[in-house]
């Protein structure tokens, strides 16, 4: 029953998750991370460092990979849609974008939770597009990946006198491309954080088909969703 319930919850949020990328040239797309819908008018929340690492030309060609079809046999179709930066907070590594068009997509906003009530040991999951371009090139197509986890620790900002919660540390492997995807409470299916960082060590294993498989540390970090509420 637990797995059946989680399966339905994951299906409910899948169409809200987008990949984010840019065009290095007209015939190519580079996928840099993930994001998720936060409004009924096509606004996307993600990690600000995805945007900040780009040059001006790359920023102008930013796009989101949005679901436009979903069938019961697990068939899903996506389309690239241009996005523009609306606002960002570099201190919290959060950014908000606007889709150029969204009316004919399956996009729907995720429910935003309350991160101040999150406790250590609480069950959660995150869902995004890690290694998205590589998986597409290897013939796997568009692949949303779900990771189950728990909240392993909660950190507070030591520089702000108010000491807000500024990190949820989770005990799961987060791969490149997950940055910007939602951390979701298992019980309520509400967003409690935005995945922002993964801790990994350099691997001695050679690259496989251009996949840089670094040694995972089962440690990753998300920004508590309350830090994003000024952007929302």
C-alpha atoms as one frame of an Amber mdcrd trajectory, in Angstrom:
protein
   0.000   0.000   0.000   2.842   2.405   0.813   4.531   1.807  -2.543   1.193
   2.092  -4.378   0.488   5.404  -2.666   3.965   6.766  -3.477   3.624   5.623
  -7.084   0.451   7.690  -7.456   2.078  10.710  -5.806   5.027  10.528  -8.176
   2.694  10.270 -11.170   0.821  13.346  -9.918   3.960  15.509  -9.940   5.780
  14.229 -13.043   4.209  16.697 -15.456   5.301  19.579 -13.185   9.019  18.808
 -13.572  11.059  20.332 -16.411  14.599  19.999 -17.691  16.479  23.243 -18.337
  18.946  23.716 -21.175  20.324  26.040 -23.839  21.341  25.890 -27.511  25.139
  25.925 -28.070  24.155  25.907 -31.749  20.825  25.636 -33.637  21.133  21.840
 -33.990  22.149  21.018 -30.419  20.819  21.365 -26.861  22.828  21.226 -23.634
  20.827  20.228 -20.536  22.136  21.818 -17.334  19.541  21.031 -14.659  15.938
  20.720 -13.595  13.100  22.911 -12.356   9.432  22.749 -11.446   6.226  24.692
 -11.942   5.113  27.035  -9.124   2.144  28.865 -10.663  -0.815  28.579 -13.010
   0.799  30.964 -15.516   3.957  29.083 -16.444   6.513  30.147 -13.835   9.384
  27.788 -13.035  11.532  27.645  -9.896  15.077  26.282 -10.078  18.622  26.801
  -8.771  20.230  30.162  -9.579  23.683  28.671 -10.197  22.371  27.025 -13.365
  21.748  30.495 -14.810  24.831  32.147 -13.320  27.239  29.691 -14.961  26.111
  30.690 -18.470  27.402  33.444 -20.733  25.074  36.094 -22.190  24.482  34.223
 -25.455  23.611  30.997 -23.627  21.234  32.849 -21.311  19.349  34.178 -24.327
  18.717  30.651 -25.629  17.514  29.108 -22.350  14.649  26.633 -22.708  12.593
  24.271 -20.564  11.701  20.717 -21.578   7.984  20.519 -20.777   5.591  17.563
 -20.902   2.954  17.978 -23.620   1.480  14.464 -23.677   0.967  11.697 -21.107
  -0.707   8.308 -21.621  -1.540   5.406 -19.313   1.095   3.144 -20.900   3.870
   5.414 -19.522   4.311   7.157 -22.863   5.237  10.810 -22.358   6.127  13.472
 -24.912   8.023  16.713 -24.265   8.728  19.960 -26.102  11.397  22.641 -25.661
   9.888  26.030 -24.766  11.912  29.280 -24.317  12.121  30.719 -20.792  13.184
  34.111 -19.428  14.581  35.032 -16.026  12.057  36.850 -13.812  13.946  37.109
 -10.514  16.688  35.364  -8.543  18.333  35.284  -5.146  21.990  34.303  -5.438
  22.444  34.107  -1.672  19.863  31.332  -1.501  20.720  29.882  -4.948  17.142
  30.218  -6.195  15.758  31.612  -9.456  12.340  32.074 -11.046  11.677  31.877
 -14.800   8.707  32.482 -17.066   7.776  30.100 -19.875   7.130  31.794 -23.199
   4.056  29.575 -23.704   2.437  27.034 -21.424  -1.276  26.795 -22.291  -0.984
  23.671 -24.472   1.264  21.735 -22.050   0.575  19.320 -19.197   2.331  21.659
 -16.796   0.679  22.163 -13.404   1.922  23.877 -10.283   3.227  21.876  -7.357
   1.882  22.559  -3.888   4.369  24.466  -1.741   4.897  23.163   1.778   6.198
  24.645   5.030   9.891  23.933   5.516  10.033  25.263   9.081   8.068  22.222
  10.259  10.401  19.672   8.597  12.137  17.338  11.037  15.285  15.218  10.891
  14.324  11.690   9.862  11.362  12.841   7.772  10.826  10.843   4.559  11.110
  12.686   1.252  11.931  12.185  -2.423  13.321  14.310  -5.233  12.594  14.001
  -8.935  14.560  15.514 -11.795  16.612  14.976 -14.951  20.117  13.798 -13.932
  22.470  13.021 -16.842  19.526  13.861 -19.123  21.436  14.579 -22.332  23.680
  11.535 -21.912  20.705   9.224 -21.350  18.973  10.604 -24.438  22.147  10.106
 -26.499  22.435   6.526 -25.232  18.937   5.761 -26.526  17.008   5.844 -23.233
  15.038   8.927 -24.214  13.642  11.422 -21.721  14.208   9.920 -18.272  12.825
  11.397 -15.066  14.653   9.895 -12.081  13.142   9.584  -8.582  15.299   9.266
  -5.454  13.846   8.366  -2.053  15.592   9.868   0.965  15.257  11.169   4.496
  16.180  14.527   5.997  19.528  13.704   7.614  20.363  17.115   9.039  19.126
  20.698   9.089  21.627  23.549   8.907  21.095  27.194   9.824  22.697  30.293
   8.348  25.471  31.385  10.695  25.913  34.786   9.017  22.306  35.984   9.319
  21.373  37.126  12.865  17.942  35.547  12.364  19.626  32.187  11.628  17.070
  30.881   9.095  17.214  27.265   7.974  19.377  27.323   4.874  20.146  23.644
   4.130  18.404  20.322   4.310  21.033  17.586   4.136  19.663  14.353   2.655
  21.112  10.837   2.539  20.661  10.105  -1.170  22.815  10.233  -4.278  22.095
  13.315  -6.377  23.643  13.315  -9.846  24.502  16.233 -12.170  21.254  17.568
 -13.653  19.220  17.293 -10.443  20.044  20.859  -9.407  16.809  22.830  -9.276
  14.470  19.856  -8.910  11.971  19.714  -6.016  12.500  17.922  -2.717   9.035
  16.625  -1.829   7.595  15.412   1.467   6.409  11.805   1.062   3.363  12.211
   3.290   1.868  15.474   1.969   3.423  15.476  -1.547   4.236  19.161  -1.016
   7.558  20.765  -1.969   9.791  21.330   1.056  13.043  22.185  -0.716  14.982
  22.760  -3.938  17.923  20.473  -4.670  21.077  22.549  -4.926  24.275  20.596
  -4.244  25.686  17.064  -4.296  28.855  15.897  -2.581  30.977  13.530  -4.672
  34.604  12.475  -4.922  36.697  11.935  -8.027  36.498   8.366  -9.295  39.431
   6.222 -10.386  37.109   4.415 -12.801  37.466   5.535 -16.445  34.582   7.387
 -18.040  31.911   5.191 -19.636  30.409   6.576 -22.852  31.221  10.146 -21.738
  29.500   9.611 -18.356  31.704  11.080 -15.636  30.723   8.585 -12.947  32.210
  10.152  -9.824  32.078   8.337  -6.501  28.779   9.162  -4.759  28.829  10.095
  -1.091  25.131   9.596  -0.302  25.088  13.242   0.805  23.249  16.034  -0.978
  21.754  19.383  -0.031  18.509  21.231  -0.727  17.488  24.799  -0.028  14.402
  24.889   2.263  11.386  26.084   0.291  10.633  28.922   2.727  13.724  30.687
   1.380  11.974  30.841  -2.001   8.707  32.328  -0.764   9.854  35.913  -1.430
  10.326  34.854  -5.083   6.953  33.097  -5.185
